[in-house]
Amino acid sequence: MTLSTSFRSPHIDQKVAGLLEQMTLEEKIGQLVQFSSGNATGPDNAKVDQAELAAQGGIGSVLNLVGARETNALQRCAMEKSRLGIPILFSRDIIHGFRTIYPIPLAMSATWDADIAEQCARMAAVEGTAHGIRWTFSPMMDIARDARWGRISEGNGEDPWLGQVLAAAWVRGYQGQDLSDPLSMVACAKHFVAYGGAEGGRDYNTVDVSDRVLREIYLPPFKAAIDAGVGTFMSAFNTVQSVPASADVRMLTGVLRDEWGFQGFVVSDWNSIGELIPHGYALKGEDAALKALIAGVDMDMQSNLYITKLSGLVESGRLKVEVIDEAVRRVLRIKFALGLFENPYTDESREAAVTLKPEWLALAQKAAEESFVLLKNEGAGDGKPVLPLQSGQTVALIGALADSAKDMLGSWALSGVPGDVTTLRQSLESRLGDKLIYARGVGVHEEGTDGIAAAVEAATRADVVVIALGETSDMSGEATSRTRLSLPGKQLELLQAVVATGKPVVLVLFNGRPLTIPWEAEHVPAILEAWLPGTQAGPALVRALYGEYNPSGKLTTTFPRTVGQIPLYYNCERTGRPRPGGDRFITGYIDESHLPLYPFGWGLSYTSFEYSPTRFSSEAEVRVSDLNHGGSIQVEATVKNTGSREGAEVAQCYIGLRGTSVVRPVRELKGFQKVLLQPGESRKVTFSLTSKELAFWNIDMQFIAEPCELTVWIAPHAQAGEPAKMIIEA
Ligand code: NOJ
């Protein structure tokens, strides 16, 4: 039984019906409103006395009130003073940890490890619930193909297959086996839908998306979240095919409820109901509230419109009370499923016991290690790769980010505390003592170059340089779109001066999105992508730099060479003039390669892996009718560790279809396996391709497999692999 059916049990329905019968219109509307206690991420137009409102039964949910004592105090107003004693649902953006901060979601996706994502979400739930929160606005599952969009950092990357696997894992972790467990919190699938498609990568911008792209790219992770039992959804800010997502009946009711059978409730994004007016979709507050509720937005986050307009709409006859009743039922179902009626308060003794526990720190460190992507590792003249570092070397550590605790946390680390973070500088210092020379160089946003000379001097005194550059924490996340994706400020100048010393250099990148680093990729021998790693940044990095952890992360977003190549993603549709082809009249640019700097799936290791050619396990003929009736195709390859260290490799299975009723992408990821191999060890990896992997939305928008030529690559990244081909017969 999935959780989605558990919050729709006859038992819960009966309780909801009994309560609904007793509620006044005002009390019903109260369940549909949510107000914030701080951390405004938009206009703060709902200033209410929450305690007074709670005592009247007029507030369904509060966001951003934190602490067992604080939430209990407000809960008491609702439970003890209001007529019906309906508990408040406390919520917060617990996006990558509550107090123990693990890497940002984009980094977590680079682990390609659903288990660690689930464990991290569980840790966040246990910590967060101790502080009174039973609802998190996570996971964000917006597919993002544009690195200019700062919120690419909050999701699982550009691929819908990986996005589905991870969306489900996050939901399982937060919600646990049983939503009524006081250590569980209800998850929120956001932002429904296609928010990641913002034109120009500009946050909140219009999204122009076809039905096909919606179905194939943006919707699948949301469906996977429902299958994993997610209890709530958040409607997005953007328009979808010219309708604001927060009033889109086709999506919120047509797809979500009627087609997918979602039984939980939908909350708007912050003031996204109010924003129907600037969109020009509603003329005034009444219209906005009416359109959003009728479309299927059950709870209003902070626009103040449901609370002020819904009763008037009912009185004037424009809104049937049954529509309100249905929304209230959905909200109450989740409150009953969470066990809030029996257990409305948080045990105040839990906070200290579960916060920053050693085992949480160990998990956050493991996650950070797994998320690092070794982009490059070559020799600096002597042919021997610069990484891992050798013990005994004197190390010059350069860069402001190496010593910036707050910049390790990433956006939305709302309850994260910089003082909890161990930085790269601290960890290297405790390992190396006076064999470490630190020079700050230049700050990320500074225009002055005075610090460069001291950094160069430090480099000349060392055997090897580790230079930490990138973005500050506040450069990714909401409302952080960028038009330039190179290293900000004078960091490249600093790097160039350090590289010019001739010392071996390791570039550690801290950033929340792909950056354009063509000079760096050409001139720096070793580059480790560390993202924004969280509380345990330092210890995780030191282990990776010294080879005590062998990097195994793989990119989940393409790294472009220049901003001008964007959008650039691996699963693009085939063109009629592909490369390689003729000399000139083929798709590409006259001033830049059409290829990425680092492709989707890319990531090196301190060992090396060799893949055998891909092959089908059987030569038997395959018919499409068999596939559409449960048949499958087995495909395999052997991965061998050809180096001298143990290492983990993410073997990726891609398909390509030709001869179909619509043009298909050049490749699509349809599976992956992470294998740990000893030096010299080989392992056969096998993937089963069923209609789930081979079906697509055909010319008639039916999701089925078609007769075609199938190509399969089992490969280390999206541009590699020796393929196998077969014909799938009619
Ligand atoms: C706006 C953001 O878009 C959303 O992701 C977040 O959950 C809400 N604000 C609440 O903070």
Residues whose N, C-alpha, C, O or C-beta is under 5 A from the ligand:
A	BS01	NOJ	T41 D93 F137 D269 W270
